[in-house]
Amino acid sequence: MPNITNCPRCSNVYEASSSEEANRSDRMCNECWNSRTFRIVRFRQEGLPREVIKEGCDLEEARSHCGDPATQGIGWFDGYEEE
Ligand SMILES: [Zn+2]
């Protein structure tokens, strides 16, 4: 049985890969999944505020930024999160 559901983000109707997926509140259609954007955040050692480095990145860009050894040091590193 196809797991037809609607996307909570854009309300488009789509087919989920499973009934579990169709019932998740954080589900999304392929279009929304592929258009997610991420912000790169610099995390610092305890007590220091985090700093947003860049917003509106796609996943590939965020991953390659954070995978670069130049984006981490003693007591800090860059990570990313979905916007
Ligand atoms: Zn959607």
PDB file of the backbone (N, CA, C, O) and the ligand in Angstrom, with CONECT records:
HET     ZN  A 101       1
ATOM      1  N   MET A   1       0.854  -1.203   0.000  1.00  0.00           N
ATOM      2  CA  MET A   1       0.000   0.000   0.000  1.00  0.00           C
ATOM      3  C   MET A   1       0.883   1.244   0.000  1.00  0.00           C
ATOM      4  O   MET A   1       1.771   1.375   0.843  1.00  0.00           O
ATOM      5  N   PRO A   2       0.648   2.143  -0.928  1.00  0.00           N
ATOM      6  CA  PRO A   2       1.494   3.355  -0.964  1.00  0.00           C
ATOM      7  C   PRO A   2       1.222   4.262   0.236  1.00  0.00           C
ATOM      8  O   PRO A   2       0.086   4.387   0.693  1.00  0.00           O
ATOM      9  N   ASN A   3       2.256   4.873   0.722  1.00  0.00           N
ATOM     10  CA  ASN A   3       2.143   5.724   1.908  1.00  0.00           C
ATOM     11  C   ASN A   3       2.018   7.184   1.489  1.00  0.00           C
ATOM     12  O   ASN A   3       2.942   7.982   1.645  1.00  0.00           O
ATOM     13  N   ILE A   4       0.853   7.504   0.956  1.00  0.00           N
ATOM     14  CA  ILE A   4       0.624   8.862   0.481  1.00  0.00           C
ATOM     15  C   ILE A   4       0.392   9.778   1.681  1.00  0.00           C
ATOM     16  O   ILE A   4      -0.428   9.489   2.553  1.00  0.00           O
ATOM     17  N   THR A   5       1.109  10.860   1.708  1.00  0.00           N
ATOM     18  CA  THR A   5       0.976  11.802   2.820  1.00  0.00           C
ATOM     19  C   THR A   5       1.174  13.210   2.274  1.00  0.00           C
ATOM     20  O   THR A   5       1.467  13.394   1.092  1.00  0.00           O
ATOM     21  N   ASN A   6       1.013  14.186   3.135  1.00  0.00           N
ATOM     22  CA  ASN A   6       1.306  15.539   2.681  1.00  0.00           C
ATOM     23  C   ASN A   6       2.498  16.078   3.448  1.00  0.00           C
ATOM     24  O   ASN A   6       2.742  15.711   4.597  1.00  0.00           O
ATOM     25  N   CYS A   7       3.223  16.947   2.792  1.00  0.00           N
ATOM     26  CA  CYS A   7       4.444  17.499   3.364  1.00  0.00           C
ATOM     27  C   CYS A   7       4.086  18.648   4.301  1.00  0.00           C
ATOM     28  O   CYS A   7       3.424  19.594   3.876  1.00  0.00           O
ATOM     29  N   PRO A   8       4.512  18.590   5.584  1.00  0.00           N
ATOM     30  CA  PRO A   8       4.159  19.665   6.512  1.00  0.00           C
ATOM     31  C   PRO A   8       4.766  21.017   6.132  1.00  0.00           C
ATOM     32  O   PRO A   8       4.269  22.060   6.555  1.00  0.00           O
ATOM     33  N   ARG A   9       5.825  21.002   5.344  1.00  0.00           N
ATOM     34  CA  ARG A   9       6.494  22.263   4.991  1.00  0.00           C
ATOM     35  C   ARG A   9       5.799  22.980   3.854  1.00  0.00           C
ATOM     36  O   ARG A   9       5.538  24.180   3.934  1.00  0.00           O
ATOM     37  N   CYS A  10       5.499  22.242   2.788  1.00  0.00           N
ATOM     38  CA  CYS A  10       4.953  22.899   1.600  1.00  0.00           C
ATOM     39  C   CYS A  10       3.540  22.416   1.288  1.00  0.00           C
ATOM     40  O   CYS A  10       2.891  22.912   0.367  1.00  0.00           O
ATOM     41  N   SER A  11       3.074  21.443   2.065  1.00  0.00           N
ATOM     42  CA  SER A  11       1.749  20.833   1.943  1.00  0.00           C
ATOM     43  C   SER A  11       1.515  20.102   0.625  1.00  0.00           C
ATOM     44  O   SER A  11       0.377  19.749   0.313  1.00  0.00           O
ATOM     45  N   ASN A  12       2.558  19.871  -0.144  1.00  0.00           N
ATOM     46  CA  ASN A  12       2.422  19.028  -1.327  1.00  0.00           C
ATOM     47  C   ASN A  12       2.156  17.590  -0.914  1.00  0.00           C
ATOM     48  O   ASN A  12       2.663  17.128   0.109  1.00  0.00           O
ATOM     49  N   VAL A  13       1.373  16.894  -1.695  1.00  0.00           N
ATOM     50  CA  VAL A  13       1.128  15.480  -1.452  1.00  0.00           C
ATOM     51  C   VAL A  13       2.255  14.679  -2.098  1.00  0.00           C
ATOM     52  O   VAL A  13       2.622  14.926  -3.247  1.00  0.00           O
ATOM     53  N   TYR A  14       2.793  13.732  -1.362  1.00  0.00           N
ATOM     54  CA  TYR A  14       3.858  12.899  -1.918  1.00  0.00           C
ATOM     55  C   TYR A  14       3.783  11.523  -1.299  1.00  0.00           C
ATOM     56  O   TYR A  14       3.010  11.280  -0.372  1.00  0.00           O
ATOM     57  N   GLU A  15       4.604  10.619  -1.829  1.00  0.00           N
ATOM     58  CA  GLU A  15       4.618   9.265  -1.312  1.00  0.00           C
ATOM     59  C   GLU A  15       5.819   9.070  -0.406  1.00  0.00           C
ATOM     60  O   GLU A  15       6.962   9.212  -0.839  1.00  0.00           O
ATOM     61  N   ALA A  16       5.559   8.744   0.847  1.00  0.00           N
ATOM     62  CA  ALA A  16       6.634   8.499   1.803  1.00  0.00           C
ATOM     63  C   ALA A  16       7.194   7.098   1.570  1.00  0.00           C
ATOM     64  O   ALA A  16       6.531   6.241   0.986  1.00  0.00           O
ATOM     65  N   SER A  17       8.429   6.878   2.035  1.00  0.00           N
ATOM     66  CA  SER A  17       9.072   5.588   1.799  1.00  0.00           C
ATOM     67  C   SER A  17       8.519   4.490   2.707  1.00  0.00           C
ATOM     68  O   SER A  17       8.704   3.307   2.423  1.00  0.00           O
ATOM     69  N   SER A  18       7.844   4.867   3.796  1.00  0.00           N
ATOM     70  CA  SER A  18       7.291   3.875   4.718  1.00  0.00           C
ATOM     71  C   SER A  18       6.152   4.513   5.489  1.00  0.00           C
ATOM     72  O   SER A  18       5.990   5.733   5.475  1.00  0.00           O
ATOM     73  N   SER A  19       5.363   3.686   6.163  1.00  0.00           N
ATOM     74  CA  SER A  19       4.274   4.249   6.958  1.00  0.00           C
ATOM     75  C   SER A  19       4.825   5.009   8.166  1.00  0.00           C
ATOM     76  O   SER A  19       4.218   5.977   8.625  1.00  0.00           O
ATOM     77  N   GLU A  20       5.981   4.568   8.681  1.00  0.00           N
ATOM     78  CA  GLU A  20       6.618   5.297   9.789  1.00  0.00           C
ATOM     79  C   GLU A  20       6.967   6.711   9.332  1.00  0.00           C
ATOM     80  O   GLU A  20       6.676   7.697  10.008  1.00  0.00           O
ATOM     81  N   GLU A  21       7.593   6.773   8.175  1.00  0.00           N
ATOM     82  CA  GLU A  21       7.975   8.064   7.603  1.00  0.00           C
ATOM     83  C   GLU A  21       6.744   8.949   7.394  1.00  0.00           C
ATOM     84  O   GLU A  21       6.776  10.146   7.680  1.00  0.00           O
ATOM     85  N   ALA A  22       5.671   8.355   6.899  1.00  0.00           N
ATOM     86  CA  ALA A  22       4.455   9.123   6.620  1.00  0.00           C
ATOM     87  C   ALA A  22       3.847   9.714   7.884  1.00  0.00           C
ATOM     88  O   ALA A  22       3.083  10.678   7.819  1.00  0.00           O
ATOM     89  N   ASN A  23       4.186   9.136   9.034  1.00  0.00           N
ATOM     90  CA  ASN A  23       3.614   9.611  10.302  1.00  0.00           C
ATOM     91  C   ASN A  23       4.559  10.488  11.105  1.00  0.00           C
ATOM     92  O   ASN A  23       4.196  10.986  12.171  1.00  0.00           O
ATOM     93  N   ARG A  24       5.746  10.674  10.608  1.00  0.00           N
ATOM     94  CA  ARG A  24       6.690  11.532  11.334  1.00  0.00           C
ATOM     95  C   ARG A  24       6.294  12.997  11.188  1.00  0.00           C
ATOM     96  O   ARG A  24       5.909  13.438  10.105  1.00  0.00           O
ATOM     97  N   SER A  25       6.389  13.742  12.278  1.00  0.00           N
ATOM     98  CA  SER A  25       6.007  15.153  12.189  1.00  0.00           C
ATOM     99  C   SER A  25       7.070  15.967  11.457  1.00  0.00           C
ATOM    100  O   SER A  25       6.793  17.066  10.977  1.00  0.00           O
ATOM    101  N   ASP A  26       8.302  15.422  11.372  1.00  0.00           N
ATOM    102  CA  ASP A  26       9.365  16.167  10.688  1.00  0.00           C
ATOM    103  C   ASP A  26       9.624  15.628   9.276  1.00  0.00           C
ATOM    104  O   ASP A  26      10.690  15.853   8.702  1.00  0.00           O
ATOM    105  N   ARG A  27       8.643  14.920   8.731  1.00  0.00           N
ATOM    106  CA  ARG A  27       8.809  14.414   7.371  1.00  0.00           C
ATOM    107  C   ARG A  27       8.825  15.573   6.382  1.00  0.00           C
ATOM    108  O   ARG A  27       8.368  16.673   6.691  1.00  0.00           O
ATOM    109  N   MET A  28       9.349  15.318   5.208  1.00  0.00           N
ATOM    110  CA  MET A  28       9.287  16.330   4.157  1.00  0.00           C
ATOM    111  C   MET A  28       9.400  15.653   2.802  1.00  0.00           C
ATOM    112  O   MET A  28       9.956  14.562   2.681  1.00  0.00           O
ATOM    113  N   CYS A  29       8.866  16.314   1.792  1.00  0.00           N
ATOM    114  CA  CYS A  29       8.919  15.763   0.441  1.00  0.00           C
ATOM    115  C   CYS A  29      10.328  15.931  -0.119  1.00  0.00           C
ATOM    116  O   CYS A  29      11.153  16.643   0.453  1.00  0.00           O
ATOM    117  N   ASN A  30      10.591  15.273  -1.235  1.00  0.00           N
ATOM    118  CA  ASN A  30      11.929  15.340  -1.821  1.00  0.00           C
ATOM    119  C   ASN A  30      12.340  16.759  -2.161  1.00  0.00           C
ATOM    120  O   ASN A  30      13.499  17.140  -1.992  1.00  0.00           O
ATOM    121  N   GLU A  31      11.390  17.530  -2.638  1.00  0.00           N
ATOM    122  CA  GLU A  31      11.724  18.916  -2.986  1.00  0.00           C
ATOM    123  C   GLU A  31      12.200  19.700  -1.776  1.00  0.00           C
ATOM    124  O   GLU A  31      13.203  20.410  -1.841  1.00  0.00           O
ATOM    125  N   CYS A  32      11.472  19.568  -0.666  1.00  0.00           N
ATOM    126  CA  CYS A  32      11.878  20.266   0.554  1.00  0.00           C
ATOM    127  C   CYS A  32      13.203  19.718   1.066  1.00  0.00           C
ATOM    128  O   CYS A  32      14.059  20.468   1.533  1.00  0.00           O
ATOM    129  N   TRP A  33      13.362  18.388   0.972  1.00  0.00           N
ATOM    130  CA  TRP A  33      14.600  17.761   1.432  1.00  0.00           C
ATOM    131  C   TRP A  33      15.788  18.326   0.664  1.00  0.00           C
ATOM    132  O   TRP A  33      16.831  18.625   1.246  1.00  0.00           O
ATOM    133  N   ASN A  34      15.623  18.470  -0.641  1.00  0.00           N
ATOM    134  CA  ASN A  34      16.729  18.941  -1.468  1.00  0.00           C
ATOM    135  C   ASN A  34      16.935  20.445  -1.388  1.00  0.00           C
ATOM    136  O   ASN A  34      17.984  20.945  -1.794  1.00  0.00           O
ATOM    137  N   SER A  35      15.957  21.168  -0.875  1.00  0.00           N
ATOM    138  CA  SER A  35      16.131  22.622  -0.813  1.00  0.00           C
ATOM    139  C   SER A  35      16.417  23.100   0.605  1.00  0.00           C
ATOM    140  O   SER A  35      16.341  24.295   0.890  1.00  0.00           O
ATOM    141  N   ARG A  36      16.750  22.154   1.500  1.00  0.00           N
ATOM    142  CA  ARG A  36      17.118  22.571   2.852  1.00  0.00           C
ATOM    143  C   ARG A  36      18.353  23.467   2.790  1.00  0.00           C
ATOM    144  O   ARG A  36      19.223  23.282   1.939  1.00  0.00           O
ATOM    145  N   THR A  37      18.420  24.421   3.683  1.00  0.00           N
ATOM    146  CA  THR A  37      19.627  25.232   3.769  1.00  0.00           C
ATOM    147  C   THR A  37      20.201  25.118   5.169  1.00  0.00           C
ATOM    148  O   THR A  37      19.497  24.785   6.123  1.00  0.00           O
ATOM    149  N   PHE A  38      21.480  25.398   5.275  1.00  0.00           N
ATOM    150  CA  PHE A  38      22.204  25.194   6.512  1.00  0.00           C
ATOM    151  C   PHE A  38      22.998  26.431   6.868  1.00  0.00           C
ATOM    152  O   PHE A  38      23.416  27.195   5.998  1.00  0.00           O
ATOM    153  N   ARG A  39      23.196  26.616   8.157  1.00  0.00           N
ATOM    154  CA  ARG A  39      24.081  27.696   8.579  1.00  0.00           C
ATOM    155  C   ARG A  39      25.314  27.069   9.226  1.00  0.00           C
ATOM    156  O   ARG A  39      25.248  26.043   9.903  1.00  0.00           O
ATOM    157  N   ILE A  40      26.419  27.725   8.988  1.00  0.00           N
ATOM    158  CA  ILE A  40      27.682  27.278   9.585  1.00  0.00           C
ATOM    159  C   ILE A  40      27.903  28.072  10.857  1.00  0.00           C
ATOM    160  O   ILE A  40      27.854  29.302  10.854  1.00  0.00           O
ATOM    161  N   VAL A  41      28.145  27.366  11.929  1.00  0.00           N
ATOM    162  CA  VAL A  41      28.261  27.981  13.240  1.00  0.00           C
ATOM    163  C   VAL A  41      29.610  27.627  13.848  1.00  0.00           C
ATOM    164  O   VAL A  41      30.037  26.473  13.806  1.00  0.00           O
ATOM    165  N   ARG A  42      30.264  28.609  14.403  1.00  0.00           N
ATOM    166  CA  ARG A  42      31.526  28.356  15.102  1.00  0.00           C
ATOM    167  C   ARG A  42      31.238  28.107  16.576  1.00  0.00           C
ATOM    168  O   ARG A  42      30.744  28.981  17.289  1.00  0.00           O
ATOM    169  N   PHE A  43      31.555  26.911  17.008  1.00  0.00           N
ATOM    170  CA  PHE A  43      31.377  26.538  18.416  1.00  0.00           C
ATOM    171  C   PHE A  43      32.705  26.751  19.123  1.00  0.00           C
ATOM    172  O   PHE A  43      33.769  26.391  18.619  1.00  0.00           O
ATOM    173  N   ARG A  44      32.611  27.340  20.293  1.00  0.00           N
ATOM    174  CA  ARG A  44      33.834  27.599  21.053  1.00  0.00           C
ATOM    175  C   ARG A  44      33.771  26.879  22.389  1.00  0.00           C
ATOM    176  O   ARG A  44      32.716  26.410  22.814  1.00  0.00           O
ATOM    177  N   GLN A  45      34.898  26.805  23.026  1.00  0.00           N
ATOM    178  CA  GLN A  45      34.928  26.116  24.310  1.00  0.00           C
ATOM    179  C   GLN A  45      33.958  26.756  25.290  1.00  0.00           C
ATOM    180  O   GLN A  45      33.574  27.917  25.155  1.00  0.00           O
ATOM    181  N   GLU A  46      33.588  25.984  26.252  1.00  0.00           N
ATOM    182  CA  GLU A  46      32.552  26.349  27.207  1.00  0.00           C
ATOM    183  C   GLU A  46      32.616  27.810  27.656  1.00  0.00           C
ATOM    184  O   GLU A  46      33.685  28.338  27.963  1.00  0.00           O
ATOM    185  N   GLY A  47      31.468  28.435  27.686  1.00  0.00           N
ATOM    186  CA  GLY A  47      31.408  29.789  28.213  1.00  0.00           C
ATOM    187  C   GLY A  47      31.440  30.872  27.147  1.00  0.00           C
ATOM    188  O   GLY A  47      30.969  31.986  27.376  1.00  0.00           O
ATOM    189  N   LEU A  48      31.990  30.552  25.991  1.00  0.00           N
ATOM    190  CA  LEU A  48      32.052  31.559  24.939  1.00  0.00           C
ATOM    191  C   LEU A  48      30.865  31.390  23.996  1.00  0.00           C
ATOM    192  O   LEU A  48      30.467  30.264  23.696  1.00  0.00           O
ATOM    193  N   PRO A  49      30.298  32.497  23.528  1.00  0.00           N
ATOM    194  CA  PRO A  49      29.129  32.386  22.654  1.00  0.00           C
ATOM    195  C   PRO A  49      29.492  31.812  21.289  1.00  0.00           C
ATOM    196  O   PRO A  49      30.607  31.993  20.799  1.00  0.00           O
ATOM    197  N   ARG A  50      28.528  31.117  20.686  1.00  0.00           N
ATOM    198  CA  ARG A  50      28.759  30.614  19.334  1.00  0.00           C
ATOM    199  C   ARG A  50      28.529  31.727  18.337  1.00  0.00           C
ATOM    200  O   ARG A  50      27.819  32.696  18.608  1.00  0.00           O
ATOM    201  N   GLU A  51      29.126  31.574  17.209  1.00  0.00           N
ATOM    202  CA  GLU A  51      29.092  32.655  16.229  1.00  0.00           C
ATOM    203  C   GLU A  51      28.639  32.083  14.877  1.00  0.00           C
ATOM    204  O   GLU A  51      29.165  31.069  14.418  1.00  0.00           O
ATOM    205  N   VAL A  52      27.676  32.732  14.260  1.00  0.00           N
ATOM    206  CA  VAL A  52      27.235  32.282  12.941  1.00  0.00           C
ATOM    207  C   VAL A  52      28.238  32.765  11.900  1.00  0.00           C
ATOM    208  O   VAL A  52      28.491  33.963  11.779  1.00  0.00           O
ATOM    209  N   ILE A  53      28.797  31.840  11.162  1.00  0.00           N
ATOM    210  CA  ILE A  53      29.824  32.163  10.171  1.00  0.00           C
ATOM    211  C   ILE A  53      29.182  32.458   8.818  1.00  0.00           C
ATOM    212  O   ILE A  53      29.532  33.428   8.146  1.00  0.00           O
ATOM    213  N   LYS A  54      28.240  31.604   8.437  1.00  0.00           N
ATOM    214  CA  LYS A  54      27.617  31.771   7.125  1.00  0.00           C
ATOM    215  C   LYS A  54      26.223  31.154   7.143  1.00  0.00           C
ATOM    216  O   LYS A  54      26.001  30.117   7.768  1.00  0.00           O
ATOM    217  N   GLU A  55      25.300  31.789   6.464  1.00  0.00           N
ATOM    218  CA  GLU A  55      23.940  31.262   6.386  1.00  0.00           C
ATOM    219  C   GLU A  55      23.593  30.938   4.943  1.00  0.00           C
ATOM    220  O   GLU A  55      24.231  31.431   4.014  1.00  0.00           O
ATOM    221  N   GLY A  56      22.575  30.103   4.765  1.00  0.00           N
ATOM    222  CA  GLY A  56      22.065  29.824   3.429  1.00  0.00           C
ATOM    223  C   GLY A  56      22.919  28.884   2.601  1.00  0.00           C
ATOM    224  O   GLY A  56      22.864  28.913   1.371  1.00  0.00           O
ATOM    225  N   CYS A  57      23.709  28.048   3.265  1.00  0.00           N
ATOM    226  CA  CYS A  57      24.539  27.095   2.526  1.00  0.00           C
ATOM    227  C   CYS A  57      23.716  25.866   2.156  1.00  0.00           C
ATOM    228  O   CYS A  57      22.756  25.526   2.848  1.00  0.00           O
ATOM    229  N   ASP A  58      24.094  25.197   1.059  1.00  0.00           N
ATOM    230  CA  ASP A  58      23.498  23.885   0.839  1.00  0.00           C
ATOM    231  C   ASP A  58      24.344  22.845   1.589  1.00  0.00           C
ATOM    232  O   ASP A  58      25.429  23.143   2.088  1.00  0.00           O
ATOM    233  N   LEU A  59      23.815  21.627   1.652  1.00  0.00           N
ATOM    234  CA  LEU A  59      24.464  20.607   2.478  1.00  0.00           C
ATOM    235  C   LEU A  59      25.904  20.350   2.049  1.00  0.00           C
ATOM    236  O   LEU A  59      26.794  20.202   2.886  1.00  0.00           O
ATOM    237  N   GLU A  60      26.120  20.299   0.754  1.00  0.00           N
ATOM    238  CA  GLU A  60      27.451  20.033   0.222  1.00  0.00           C
ATOM    239  C   GLU A  60      28.448  21.096   0.682  1.00  0.00           C
ATOM    240  O   GLU A  60      29.566  20.787   1.096  1.00  0.00           O
ATOM    241  N   GLU A  61      28.018  22.344   0.598  1.00  0.00           N
ATOM    242  CA  GLU A  61      28.876  23.460   0.986  1.00  0.00           C
ATOM    243  C   GLU A  61      29.175  23.398   2.491  1.00  0.00           C
ATOM    244  O   GLU A  61      30.317  23.580   2.915  1.00  0.00           O
ATOM    245  N   ALA A  62      28.139  23.140   3.283  1.00  0.00           N
ATOM    246  CA  ALA A  62      28.322  23.067   4.726  1.00  0.00           C
ATOM    247  C   ALA A  62      29.265  21.927   5.099  1.00  0.00           C
ATOM    248  O   ALA A  62      30.130  22.078   5.962  1.00  0.00           O
ATOM    249  N   ARG A  63      29.085  20.784   4.435  1.00  0.00           N
ATOM    250  CA  ARG A  63      29.936  19.631   4.730  1.00  0.00           C
ATOM    251  C   ARG A  63      31.381  19.900   4.374  1.00  0.00           C
ATOM    252  O   ARG A  63      32.284  19.578   5.146  1.00  0.00           O
ATOM    253  N   SER A  64      31.609  20.490   3.209  1.00  0.00           N
ATOM    254  CA  SER A  64      32.997  20.685   2.805  1.00  0.00           C
ATOM    255  C   SER A  64      33.657  21.759   3.669  1.00  0.00           C
ATOM    256  O   SER A  64      34.852  21.676   3.955  1.00  0.00           O
ATOM    257  N   HIS A  65      32.885  22.763   4.086  1.00  0.00           N
ATOM    258  CA  HIS A  65      33.459  23.769   4.983  1.00  0.00           C
ATOM    259  C   HIS A  65      33.915  23.113   6.285  1.00  0.00           C
ATOM    260  O   HIS A  65      35.043  23.315   6.736  1.00  0.00           O
ATOM    261  N   CYS A  66      33.019  22.324   6.880  1.00  0.00           N
ATOM    262  CA  CYS A  66      33.312  21.748   8.190  1.00  0.00           C
ATOM    263  C   CYS A  66      34.340  20.618   8.109  1.00  0.00           C
ATOM    264  O   CYS A  66      34.968  20.275   9.110  1.00  0.00           O
ATOM    265  N   GLY A  67      34.513  20.038   6.910  1.00  0.00           N
ATOM    266  CA  GLY A  67      35.501  18.979   6.748  1.00  0.00           C
ATOM    267  C   GLY A  67      36.905  19.524   6.529  1.00  0.00           C
ATOM    268  O   GLY A  67      37.878  18.769   6.559  1.00  0.00           O
ATOM    269  N   ASP A  68      37.015  20.816   6.312  1.00  0.00           N
ATOM    270  CA  ASP A  68      38.306  21.446   6.081  1.00  0.00           C
ATOM    271  C   ASP A  68      39.050  21.590   7.412  1.00  0.00           C
ATOM    272  O   ASP A  68      38.520  22.179   8.354  1.00  0.00           O
ATOM    273  N   PRO A  69      40.263  21.063   7.494  1.00  0.00           N
ATOM    274  CA  PRO A  69      41.018  21.153   8.766  1.00  0.00           C
ATOM    275  C   PRO A  69      41.244  22.597   9.219  1.00  0.00           C
ATOM    276  O   PRO A  69      41.504  22.844  10.397  1.00  0.00           O
ATOM    277  N   ALA A  70      41.146  23.544   8.295  1.00  0.00           N
ATOM    278  CA  ALA A  70      41.353  24.948   8.658  1.00  0.00           C
ATOM    279  C   ALA A  70      40.165  25.528   9.423  1.00  0.00           C
ATOM    280  O   ALA A  70      40.256  26.643   9.937  1.00  0.00           O
ATOM    281  N   THR A  71      39.057  24.797   9.507  1.00  0.00           N
ATOM    282  CA  THR A  71      37.884  25.321  10.202  1.00  0.00           C
ATOM    283  C   THR A  71      37.726  24.712  11.593  1.00  0.00           C
ATOM    284  O   THR A  71      36.621  24.631  12.129  1.00  0.00           O
ATOM    285  N   GLN A  72      38.850  24.288  12.165  1.00  0.00           N
ATOM    286  CA  GLN A  72      38.825  23.869  13.566  1.00  0.00           C
ATOM    287  C   GLN A  72      40.185  24.144  14.176  1.00  0.00           C
ATOM    288  O   GLN A  72      41.202  24.157  13.482  1.00  0.00           O
ATOM    289  N   GLY A  73      40.190  24.361  15.467  1.00  0.00           N
ATOM    290  CA  GLY A  73      41.447  24.648  16.134  1.00  0.00           C
ATOM    291  C   GLY A  73      41.336  24.258  17.591  1.00  0.00           C
ATOM    292  O   GLY A  73      40.434  23.513  17.975  1.00  0.00           O
ATOM    293  N   ILE A  74      42.230  24.749  18.384  1.00  0.00           N
ATOM    294  CA  ILE A  74      42.193  24.432  19.806  1.00  0.00           C
ATOM    295  C   ILE A  74      41.054  25.200  20.451  1.00  0.00           C
ATOM    296  O   ILE A  74      41.065  26.431  20.472  1.00  0.00           O
ATOM    297  N   GLY A  75      40.074  24.484  20.975  1.00  0.00           N
ATOM    298  CA  GLY A  75      38.971  25.127  21.667  1.00  0.00           C
ATOM    299  C   GLY A  75      37.852  25.629  20.774  1.00  0.00           C
ATOM    300  O   GLY A  75      36.913  26.252  21.268  1.00  0.00           O
ATOM    301  N   TRP A  76      37.924  25.377  19.477  1.00  0.00           N
ATOM    302  CA  TRP A  76      36.819  25.794  18.608  1.00  0.00           C
ATOM    303  C   TRP A  76      36.736  24.900  17.382  1.00  0.00           C
ATOM    304  O   TRP A  76      37.719  24.276  16.984  1.00  0.00           O
ATOM    305  N   PHE A  77      35.565  24.849  16.797  1.00  0.00           N
ATOM    306  CA  PHE A  77      35.383  24.153  15.521  1.00  0.00           C
ATOM    307  C   PHE A  77      34.136  24.693  14.855  1.00  0.00           C
ATOM    308  O   PHE A  77      33.240  25.207  15.526  1.00  0.00           O
ATOM    309  N   ASP A  78      34.074  24.580  13.559  1.00  0.00           N
ATOM    310  CA  ASP A  78      32.880  24.974  12.828  1.00  0.00           C
ATOM    311  C   ASP A  78      31.989  23.749  12.609  1.00  0.00           C
ATOM    312  O   ASP A  78      32.453  22.680  12.211  1.00  0.00           O
ATOM    313  N   GLY A  79      30.720  23.935  12.877  1.00  0.00           N
ATOM    314  CA  GLY A  79      29.740  22.895  12.622  1.00  0.00           C
ATOM    315  C   GLY A  79      28.618  23.489  11.812  1.00  0.00           C
ATOM    316  O   GLY A  79      28.640  24.682  11.508  1.00  0.00           O
ATOM    317  N   TYR A  80      27.633  22.682  11.454  1.00  0.00           N
ATOM    318  CA  TYR A  80      26.509  23.242  10.715  1.00  0.00           C
ATOM    319  C   TYR A  80      25.201  22.692  11.247  1.00  0.00           C
ATOM    320  O   TYR A  80      25.157  21.617  11.845  1.00  0.00           O
ATOM    321  N   GLU A  81      24.149  23.437  11.025  1.00  0.00           N
ATOM    322  CA  GLU A  81      22.820  23.000  11.439  1.00  0.00           C
ATOM    323  C   GLU A  81      21.822  23.471  10.417  1.00  0.00           C
ATOM    324  O   GLU A  81      22.063  24.442   9.700  1.00  0.00           O
ATOM    325  N   GLU A  82      20.697  22.784  10.347  1.00  0.00           N
ATOM    326  CA  GLU A  82      19.679  23.161   9.385  1.00  0.00           C
ATOM    327  C   GLU A  82      19.031  24.468   9.813  1.00  0.00           C
ATOM    328  O   GLU A  82      18.814  24.716  10.999  1.00  0.00           O
ATOM    329  N   GLU A  83      18.724  25.304   8.818  1.00  0.00           N
ATOM    330  CA  GLU A  83      18.100  26.578   9.153  1.00  0.00           C
ATOM    331  C   GLU A  83      16.602  26.435   9.285  1.00  0.00           C
ATOM    332  O   GLU A  83      15.911  27.414   9.565  1.00  0.00           O
TER     333      GLU A  83
HETATM  334 ZN    ZN A 101       7.586  19.761   0.795  1.00  0.00          ZN2+
END
